[in-house]
Amino acid sequence: MDRLPDALIQGTADDISMQMALIWGQIKAPLIVPLLRVAVVICLTMSVMLFMERVYMGIVIMFLKLLGRKPEKMYKWEPLKDDAELGNSAYPKVLIQIPMYNEKEVYKLSIGAACGLSWPSDRIFIQILDDSTDDKIKAMVELECQRWASKGINIKYEIRDNRIGYKAGALKEGLKRNYAKHCDYVAIFDADFQPEPDFLRRTIPFLVHNPELALVQARWIFVNADECLLTRMQEMSLDYHFTVEQEVGSATHAFFGFNGTAGVWRIAAINEAGGWKDRTTVEDMDLSVRASLKGWKFLYLGSVQVKNELPSTLNAFRHQQHRWSCGPANLFRKMLKEIITNKKVSIRKKVYVIYSFFVVRKIVGHVVTFIFYCVVLPLTVLVPEVEVPKWGAVHIPFTITILNAVGTPRSVHLLFYWILFENVMSLHRTKATFIGLLEAGRSVNEWIVTEKLGDALKAKATSKAPRKPRFRFGERLHLLELTIGAFLLFSGCYDYAFGKNYYFIYLILQSIAFFIVGIGYVGTIVPNT
């Protein structure tokens, strides 16, 4: 077969390039430029919304600190004391619920911590709700419960025939037990959470002395925050959530989203709100919004801290972030009308819940981070007719980043890495947000339990010669990240060659971050044993 002449091949390639350039020139001015300008305006509007929300919360936090507004000053609090006449009946009955699902590495931690809570033994019931599908793990958990029961602890091991409703279904079934019906309050802990012995004595009095309170939420602290850079990045985001977002919601509106664990609920409030529902993957937030619409108030207690574990593998973190982003968006879709038509709460509180809590934090915050900084801004490099003002491209994100440092001062030197990492993760959060809003695909109600490594991490740290994990090509590759990384790299190189705004510095660094995550080179790798 005869080869085509090189000149002919080169000529054909040149013809195709010229045709593509001609097509681009014809559609650029009438179509691409106007659409990109509209996109810039929309993104700038969302950036201002997010900026104003962050500044507002920063101002509130500053005044709370200056005025010394502590929970003990806002609500009545007195320690519960032993009564010679009433005896232990002076203490309300409390149910402790610990939902589990194949928690081999951490089940002993939460059970042991719950059994060590300081409360009269005849006024507390510890309920282990085990939905495990692994029979060996179920046997281990049941044996641990029996061990504590033999020491006189009032602990109950509960299982179901199915996993209907996942965590919400397990919590709902647990409240149906006869002994649970006699309890006034329920404290909920995920399997990796370890409350201090005085947890109940510091939280329950707020509920006892303030009948308008439905929930007392404690703060999370992380036992493995220093495990790797992935956990440090998570700590920065979650510390801001607790020290700013939860604090502001509690102090100004007596409303915030229950974090699903490390909190104490008034059971009467749960029942009045309609109980646990499994219509979304954020059953905790669902219950919070419904209880708030009934007029109940919530209190965030930052001084009470509960140890727990951050997901330290990229896969576990991605699944968690999908659930935390898709669920709120889906809940907003399902509850918007109910919030608007509610008669029990003020218009001010409705605006806060709809605009601040849902729209800005749960939707705009995710969408603008990815669409603006990873799509629209790079496109303006390729279409120089469209410009982004410096205040939108530099000043606003810089200010938001500085405000975020309030949550974790010890990690201020990692802010640069945090920005790049958050932009990468915004890809999945944006995707999950749209899935939730549109109820698109099966993953809208997909519940994947966040993997906890617990003792596996200790084994990794103490092992002298761990076996190197086998790497299968494609197992850790993430094509979406690699594609966006390639687009950003191309935009950065183009800006370096033809641009004048020095965006290439950010674009190339951001592309590297996408490539690093794209090849799965993030987080902890636990060796096979």
C-alpha positions as CSV (number, residue, x, y, z in Angstrom):
1,M,0.0,0.0,0.0
2,D,1.5,3.4,-1.1
3,R,2.2,6.0,1.6
4,L,0.6,9.4,1.3
5,P,3.2,12.1,0.6
6,D,4.3,14.0,3.8
7,A,3.5,17.3,2.1
8,L,-0.1,16.1,1.5
9,I,-0.5,15.0,5.1
10,Q,0.9,18.3,6.3
11,G,-1.3,20.2,4.0
12,T,-4.4,18.3,5.2
13,A,-3.5,19.1,8.8
14,D,-3.0,22.7,8.0
15,D,-6.4,22.8,6.2
16,I,-8.1,21.3,9.3
17,S,-6.4,23.8,11.6
18,M,-7.4,26.7,9.3
19,Q,-11.0,25.4,9.2
20,M,-11.2,25.1,13.0
21,A,-9.7,28.6,13.4
22,L,-12.3,29.9,10.9
23,I,-15.2,28.3,12.7
24,W,-13.9,29.6,16.1
25,G,-13.6,33.1,14.7
26,Q,-17.2,33.0,13.3
27,I,-18.8,31.8,16.6
28,K,-16.5,33.6,19.0
29,A,-17.9,37.1,18.8
30,P,-21.6,36.4,18.4
31,L,-21.9,33.4,20.7
32,I,-18.9,32.6,23.0
33,V,-18.1,36.1,24.1
34,P,-21.7,37.0,25.2
35,L,-22.2,33.7,26.9
36,L,-18.9,34.0,28.8
37,R,-19.8,37.5,29.9
38,V,-23.1,36.3,31.3
39,A,-21.2,33.5,33.1
40,V,-18.8,36.0,34.6
41,V,-21.6,38.2,35.9
42,I,-23.4,35.2,37.4
43,C,-20.2,34.0,39.1
44,L,-19.3,37.4,40.4
45,T,-22.8,37.7,41.9
46,M,-22.4,34.4,43.6
47,S,-18.9,35.4,44.8
48,V,-20.4,38.5,46.4
49,M,-23.1,36.5,48.1
50,L,-20.5,34.1,49.5
51,F,-18.3,37.0,50.5
52,M,-21.0,38.9,52.3
53,E,-22.0,35.8,54.2
54,R,-18.5,35.1,55.3
55,V,-18.0,38.8,56.4
56,Y,-21.3,38.7,58.3
57,M,-20.4,35.6,60.2
58,G,-16.9,37.1,60.9
59,I,-18.5,40.2,62.4
60,V,-21.0,38.2,64.5
61,I,-18.2,36.0,65.9
62,M,-16.1,39.1,66.7
63,F,-19.0,40.6,68.7
64,L,-19.7,37.3,70.4
65,K,-16.1,37.3,71.7
66,L,-16.1,40.9,72.7
67,L,-19.4,40.7,74.5
68,G,-18.6,37.4,76.1
69,R,-21.8,35.8,75.1
70,K,-21.4,32.2,76.3
71,P,-24.1,29.6,76.3
72,E,-24.4,29.7,80.1
73,K,-25.4,33.4,79.8
74,M,-27.9,32.8,77.1
75,Y,-29.6,29.8,78.7
76,K,-30.1,28.6,82.2
77,W,-27.6,26.0,83.3
78,E,-27.2,24.4,86.7
79,P,-25.5,21.1,87.4
80,L,-27.8,18.2,88.3
81,K,-27.3,17.2,91.9
82,D,-28.1,14.1,93.9
83,D,-31.3,14.4,96.0
84,A,-31.5,12.6,99.3
85,E,-35.3,12.1,99.0
86,L,-35.6,11.5,95.2
87,G,-32.4,9.6,94.8
88,N,-31.4,8.9,91.2
89,S,-34.8,9.8,90.0
90,A,-33.6,13.4,90.1
91,Y,-31.7,12.5,86.9
92,P,-33.7,12.1,83.7
93,K,-33.5,8.9,81.8
94,V,-31.1,9.1,78.9
95,L,-30.7,6.8,75.9
96,I,-27.4,6.5,74.1
97,Q,-27.6,5.4,70.5
98,I,-24.6,4.2,68.6
99,P,-25.4,3.1,65.0
100,M,-22.9,0.8,63.4
101,Y,-22.2,-0.9,60.0
102,N,-19.2,-3.2,59.8
103,E,-17.1,-1.0,62.1
104,K,-14.4,-3.6,62.8
105,E,-11.7,-1.0,63.5
106,V,-13.5,1.3,65.9
107,Y,-16.4,-0.4,67.6
108,K,-14.6,-0.9,70.9
109,L,-13.7,2.8,71.1
110,S,-17.3,4.2,71.0
111,I,-18.8,1.4,73.1
112,G,-16.1,1.8,75.7
113,A,-16.5,5.6,75.8
114,A,-20.3,5.3,76.0
115,C,-20.0,2.8,78.9
116,G,-17.7,5.2,80.7
117,L,-20.2,8.1,80.7
118,S,-20.9,9.5,84.2
119,W,-24.6,9.0,84.9
120,P,-26.6,6.9,87.3
121,S,-26.6,3.4,86.0
122,D,-30.3,2.9,86.4
123,R,-31.0,6.1,84.4
124,I,-29.0,5.4,81.3
125,F,-29.5,2.9,78.4
126,I,-26.8,2.3,75.9
127,Q,-28.1,1.0,72.6
128,I,-25.8,-0.5,70.0
129,L,-27.7,-0.4,66.6
130,D,-25.7,-2.9,64.5
131,D,-26.6,-3.1,60.8
132,S,-23.4,-5.0,60.0
133,T,-23.6,-7.4,57.1
134,D,-20.4,-9.2,58.1
135,D,-21.4,-12.0,60.6
136,K,-17.9,-12.1,62.1
137,I,-18.0,-8.4,62.9
138,K,-21.5,-8.7,64.3
139,A,-20.3,-11.5,66.6
140,M,-17.4,-9.3,67.8
141,V,-19.7,-6.3,68.5
142,E,-22.2,-8.5,70.4
143,L,-19.4,-10.1,72.4
144,E,-18.1,-6.6,73.4
145,C,-21.6,-5.6,74.5
146,Q,-21.9,-8.8,76.6
147,R,-18.5,-8.0,78.2
148,W,-19.7,-4.6,79.3
149,A,-23.1,-6.0,80.4
150,S,-21.3,-8.4,82.7
151,K,-19.8,-5.4,84.5
152,G,-23.3,-4.1,85.3
153,I,-23.6,-1.6,82.4
154,N,-27.1,-1.3,81.0
155,I,-26.2,-2.0,77.3
156,K,-28.5,-3.4,74.6
157,Y,-27.4,-5.0,71.4
158,E,-30.0,-4.4,68.7
159,I,-30.0,-5.7,65.1
160,R,-32.5,-5.6,62.2
161,D,-33.4,-8.0,59.4
162,N,-32.7,-5.3,56.8
163,R,-31.0,-1.9,56.3
164,I,-34.1,0.0,55.2
165,G,-33.5,3.7,55.8
166,Y,-29.8,3.1,56.7
167,K,-28.8,5.2,59.7
168,A,-32.2,7.0,59.9
169,G,-33.9,3.6,59.9
170,A,-31.7,2.2,62.6
171,L,-32.2,5.3,64.9
172,K,-36.0,5.2,64.3
173,E,-36.2,1.5,65.1
174,G,-34.1,2.0,68.2
175,L,-36.6,4.6,69.6
176,K,-39.4,2.0,69.3
177,R,-37.9,-0.3,72.0
178,N,-39.9,-0.3,75.2
179,Y,-37.0,0.9,77.4
180,A,-36.4,3.8,74.9
181,K,-39.9,5.0,75.3
182,H,-39.3,5.8,79.0
183,C,-36.3,8.0,78.2
184,D,-36.5,11.8,78.0
185,Y,-33.3,12.5,76.0
186,V,-31.2,10.6,73.4
187,A,-27.5,11.2,72.8
188,I,-26.2,10.0,69.4
189,F,-22.6,9.0,68.6
190,D,-21.2,7.5,65.4
191,A,-19.0,4.4,65.8
192,D,-15.7,6.4,65.9
193,F,-16.8,9.0,68.4
194,Q,-15.4,9.0,72.0
195,P,-17.3,11.3,74.4
196,E,-15.6,12.3,77.6
197,P,-17.1,10.9,80.9
198,D,-18.7,14.2,81.8
199,F,-20.4,14.7,78.4
200,L,-24.0,14.1,79.7
201,R,-23.4,16.2,82.9
202,R,-22.4,19.2,80.8
203,T,-25.1,18.9,78.1
204,I,-28.3,17.5,79.7
205,P,-28.7,20.4,82.2
206,F,-29.3,22.8,79.3
207,L,-32.2,20.6,78.1
208,V,-33.6,20.1,81.6
209,H,-33.6,23.8,82.5
210,N,-34.6,25.2,79.1
211,P,-37.8,23.5,77.8
212,E,-37.6,25.4,74.5
213,L,-34.3,23.6,73.6
214,A,-34.5,20.5,71.4
215,L,-30.8,19.9,70.7
216,V,-27.4,20.5,72.2
217,Q,-24.6,19.9,69.7
218,A,-21.0,19.4,70.8
219,R,-17.9,20.2,68.8
220,W,-15.8,17.6,67.0
221,I,-12.1,17.3,67.5
222,F,-10.0,14.9,65.5
223,V,-7.6,12.2,66.8
224,N,-5.9,11.8,63.4
225,A,-5.7,15.4,62.1
226,D,-1.9,15.1,61.8
227,E,-2.1,11.8,59.9
228,C,-1.5,13.3,56.5
229,L,-2.1,16.5,54.5
230,L,-5.6,15.3,53.5
231,T,-6.7,15.2,57.2
232,R,-5.1,18.6,57.9
233,M,-7.1,20.1,55.0
234,Q,-10.3,18.5,56.4
235,E,-9.6,19.9,59.9
236,M,-9.3,23.4,58.5
237,S,-12.7,23.2,56.8
238,L,-14.5,21.5,59.7
239,D,-13.0,23.8,62.4
240,Y,-14.4,26.8,60.5
241,H,-17.8,25.0,60.3
242,F,-17.9,24.5,64.0
243,T,-16.2,27.7,65.4
244,V,-18.0,30.0,63.0
245,E,-21.0,28.6,61.2
246,Q,-22.4,26.6,64.0
247,E,-21.6,29.3,66.6
248,V,-23.3,32.0,64.6
249,G,-26.4,29.9,63.9
250,S,-26.8,29.1,67.5
251,A,-26.2,32.6,68.9
252,T,-28.3,34.6,66.3
253,H,-31.1,32.3,65.2
254,A,-31.0,29.3,67.6
255,F,-30.8,27.2,64.5
256,F,-28.1,25.2,62.7
257,G,-27.9,21.7,61.2
258,F,-27.4,18.8,63.6
259,N,-24.1,17.1,62.7
260,G,-25.6,13.6,63.0
261,T,-23.4,12.7,66.0
262,A,-22.1,14.1,69.3
263,G,-25.4,15.7,70.1
264,V,-28.2,15.3,72.6
265,W,-31.9,15.5,71.4
266,R,-35.1,15.9,73.4
267,I,-37.1,12.9,72.3
268,A,-40.3,14.9,72.5
269,A,-38.9,17.3,69.9
270,I,-38.0,14.4,67.6
271,N,-41.5,13.0,67.9
272,E,-43.2,16.3,67.3
273,A,-41.0,16.9,64.2
274,G,-42.2,13.6,62.7
275,G,-39.3,11.4,63.7
276,W,-36.3,10.2,61.6
277,K,-36.9,10.2,57.8
278,D,-34.8,8.5,55.2
279,R,-35.8,10.6,52.2
280,T,-32.3,12.1,51.8
281,T,-28.8,11.1,52.8
282,V,-28.7,13.9,55.4
283,E,-31.3,12.6,57.9
284,D,-29.7,14.7,60.6
285,M,-30.2,18.0,58.7
286,D,-33.7,16.9,57.7
287,L,-34.8,16.4,61.3
288,S,-33.1,19.7,62.3
289,V,-35.1,21.8,59.8
290,R,-38.4,20.1,60.6
291,A,-37.8,20.6,64.4
292,S,-36.9,24.2,63.8
293,L,-40.1,24.8,61.8
294,K,-42.0,23.5,64.9
295,G,-40.5,26.3,66.9
296,W,-37.8,24.4,68.7
297,K,-34.4,26.0,69.4
298,F,-30.9,24.5,69.2
299,L,-27.7,25.2,71.2
300,Y,-24.2,24.7,70.0
301,L,-21.8,24.0,72.9
302,G,-18.3,24.5,71.6
303,S,-16.7,24.0,75.0
304,V,-17.8,20.3,74.9
305,Q,-15.5,18.4,72.5
306,V,-15.8,14.9,71.3
307,K,-12.9,13.0,69.7
308,N,-13.5,11.3,66.4
309,E,-11.6,10.2,63.3
310,L,-11.4,12.0,59.9
311,P,-11.4,9.9,56.7
312,S,-7.8,9.6,55.8
313,T,-8.2,7.8,52.4
314,L,-9.2,9.7,49.3
315,N,-11.9,7.2,48.4
316,A,-13.6,7.5,51.8
317,F,-13.4,11.3,51.7
318,R,-14.9,11.5,48.2
319,H,-17.8,9.4,49.2
320,Q,-18.4,11.4,52.4
321,Q,-18.3,14.7,50.5
322,H,-20.7,13.4,47.9
323,R,-23.2,12.6,50.6
324,W,-22.7,15.9,52.4
325,S,-23.1,17.9,49.2
326,C,-25.9,16.0,47.5
327,G,-28.0,15.5,50.6
328,P,-28.5,19.2,51.6
329,A,-29.3,20.2,48.0
330,N,-31.9,17.4,47.7
331,L,-33.4,18.3,51.1
332,F,-33.6,22.0,50.0
333,R,-35.6,20.9,46.9
334,K,-38.0,18.8,49.0
335,M,-38.5,21.3,51.9
336,L,-38.5,24.7,50.2
337,K,-42.3,24.9,49.9
338,E,-42.7,23.7,53.5
339,I,-40.3,26.3,54.8
340,I,-42.0,29.1,52.9
341,T,-45.5,28.2,54.0
342,N,-44.7,27.5,57.6
343,K,-46.6,29.7,60.1
344,K,-44.7,29.0,63.3
345,V,-41.4,30.7,62.6
346,S,-40.6,34.3,61.8
347,I,-39.9,35.6,58.3
348,R,-36.4,36.5,59.5
349,K,-35.7,32.9,60.4
350,K,-37.1,31.6,57.1
351,V,-34.8,34.0,55.2
352,Y,-31.9,32.7,57.2
353,V,-32.7,29.1,56.6
354,I,-33.4,29.5,52.9
355,Y,-30.8,32.0,51.9
356,S,-27.9,31.7,54.3
357,F,-28.1,28.1,55.4
358,F,-29.2,26.4,52.1
359,V,-28.6,28.7,49.1
360,V,-25.3,30.3,50.0
361,R,-23.6,27.6,52.1
362,K,-24.9,24.4,50.6
363,I,-25.3,25.4,47.0
364,V,-23.5,28.6,46.0
365,G,-20.4,27.9,48.0
366,H,-19.8,24.7,46.1
367,V,-20.9,25.8,42.6
368,V,-19.0,29.1,42.5
369,T,-15.8,27.6,43.7
370,F,-15.6,25.2,40.8
371,I,-17.4,27.0,38.0
372,F,-15.8,30.3,38.5
373,Y,-12.2,29.4,39.5
374,C,-11.8,26.2,37.5
375,V,-13.9,26.9,34.4
376,V,-14.9,30.5,33.8
377,L,-11.7,32.2,34.8
378,P,-9.5,29.8,32.6
379,L,-11.9,30.4,29.7
380,T,-11.4,34.2,30.0
381,V,-7.7,33.5,29.4
382,L,-8.7,31.9,26.1
383,V,-11.2,34.6,25.3
384,P,-9.4,37.9,26.2
385,E,-12.4,40.0,25.1
386,V,-14.0,39.0,28.4
387,E,-12.2,40.3,31.5
388,V,-12.8,39.4,35.2
389,P,-12.3,42.4,37.5
390,K,-9.4,42.1,40.0
391,W,-11.8,42.4,42.9
392,G,-13.6,39.3,41.8
393,A,-10.6,37.3,40.7
394,V,-8.2,38.2,43.6
395,H,-9.6,40.3,46.4
396,I,-12.8,38.4,47.2
397,P,-11.2,34.9,47.3
398,F,-8.2,36.3,49.3
399,T,-10.5,37.7,51.9
400,I,-12.6,34.6,52.2
401,T,-9.4,32.5,52.6
402,I,-8.2,34.8,55.4
403,L,-11.5,34.6,57.2
404,N,-11.4,30.8,57.0
405,A,-8.1,30.8,58.8
406,V,-10.0,31.8,62.0
407,G,-11.1,28.2,62.5
408,T,-7.6,26.7,62.6
409,P,-4.9,29.2,63.4
410,R,-2.3,26.4,63.7
411,S,-2.7,25.6,60.0
412,V,-2.5,29.2,58.7
413,H,0.7,28.2,56.9
414,L,-1.3,25.6,54.9
415,L,-3.8,28.0,53.5
416,F,-2.2,28.0,50.1
417,Y,-2.5,24.2,49.9
418,W,-6.0,24.3,51.3
419,I,-7.2,26.7,48.5
420,L,-5.9,24.3,45.8
421,F,-7.3,21.2,47.5
422,E,-10.7,22.8,48.1
423,N,-10.9,23.8,44.4
424,V,-10.2,20.3,43.4
425,M,-12.9,18.9,45.7
426,S,-15.4,21.5,44.6
427,L,-15.6,19.5,41.3
428,H,-17.3,16.6,43.1
429,R,-19.3,18.8,45.5
430,T,-20.7,20.7,42.5
431,K,-21.5,17.5,40.7
432,A,-23.2,16.1,43.8
433,T,-25.1,19.4,44.4
434,F,-26.7,19.3,40.9
435,I,-27.5,15.6,41.4
436,G,-29.3,16.5,44.6
437,L,-31.1,19.5,43.1
438,L,-32.2,17.6,40.0
439,E,-32.6,14.3,41.7
440,A,-30.6,12.8,38.9
441,G,-29.2,9.3,39.0
442,R,-29.2,6.6,41.7
443,S,-26.5,8.3,43.7
444,V,-28.9,10.9,45.0
445,N,-29.9,8.5,47.8
446,E,-26.7,6.5,47.8
447,W,-25.5,5.9,51.3
448,I,-21.9,4.7,51.7
449,V,-20.6,4.5,55.2
450,T,-17.4,6.5,55.7
451,E,-14.5,4.1,56.2
452,K,-12.8,4.4,59.5
453,L,-9.3,3.0,59.9
454,G,-8.9,3.2,63.7
455,D,-6.6,0.3,64.8
456,A,-5.4,-0.1,61.2
457,L,-3.7,3.2,61.5
458,K,-2.0,2.2,64.7
459,A,-0.9,-1.0,63.1
460,K,0.5,0.9,60.1
461,A,2.4,3.2,62.5
462,T,3.9,0.4,64.6
463,S,4.6,-2.0,61.8
464,K,8.3,-2.2,61.0
465,A,8.1,-3.7,57.5
466,P,4.6,-3.4,56.1
467,R,3.9,-5.1,52.9
468,K,3.7,-2.7,50.0
469,P,0.1,-2.4,48.7
470,R,-0.4,-3.6,45.2
471,F,-1.2,-0.9,42.7
472,R,-3.4,-1.7,39.8
473,F,-3.2,0.7,36.9
474,G,-6.5,2.6,36.7
475,E,-7.5,1.7,40.2
476,R,-6.5,5.1,41.6
477,L,-6.9,7.2,38.5
478,H,-9.7,9.7,38.4
479,L,-10.5,10.9,34.9
480,L,-12.5,13.9,35.8
481,E,-9.6,15.5,37.8
482,L,-7.1,14.6,35.1
483,T,-9.3,16.2,32.4
484,I,-9.8,19.4,34.4
485,G,-6.1,19.4,35.2
486,A,-5.2,19.2,31.5
487,F,-7.6,22.0,30.7
488,L,-6.1,24.2,33.4
489,L,-2.6,23.4,32.3
490,F,-3.4,24.3,28.7
491,S,-5.1,27.6,29.8
492,G,-2.1,28.4,32.0
493,C,0.4,27.8,29.2
494,Y,-1.7,29.9,26.8
495,D,-1.8,32.7,29.4
496,Y,1.9,32.5,29.9
497,A,2.5,32.9,26.1
498,F,-0.2,35.4,25.2
499,G,-1.8,36.8,28.4
500,K,-1.1,39.8,30.5
501,N,-2.9,39.1,33.9
502,Y,-0.4,36.5,35.3
503,Y,-3.2,34.0,35.8
504,F,-0.9,31.3,34.6
505,I,0.7,31.2,38.1
506,Y,-2.6,30.1,39.7
507,L,-3.7,28.0,36.7
508,I,-0.6,25.9,36.5
509,L,-0.4,25.3,40.3
510,Q,-4.1,24.4,40.3
511,S,-3.6,22.0,37.4
512,I,-0.9,20.3,39.4
513,A,-3.3,19.9,42.3
514,F,-5.9,18.3,40.0
515,F,-3.2,15.9,38.6
516,I,-2.1,14.9,42.1
517,V,-5.6,14.0,43.1
518,G,-6.3,12.6,39.7
519,I,-3.6,9.9,40.1
520,G,-4.8,9.2,43.7
521,Y,-1.6,10.4,45.3
522,V,-3.5,11.9,48.3
523,G,-4.3,10.5,51.8
524,T,-3.2,7.4,53.7
525,I,-2.6,4.1,52.1
526,V,-3.1,1.3,54.6
527,P,-1.0,-1.8,53.8
528,N,-2.8,-5.1,53.2
529,T,-2.4,-7.6,56.0
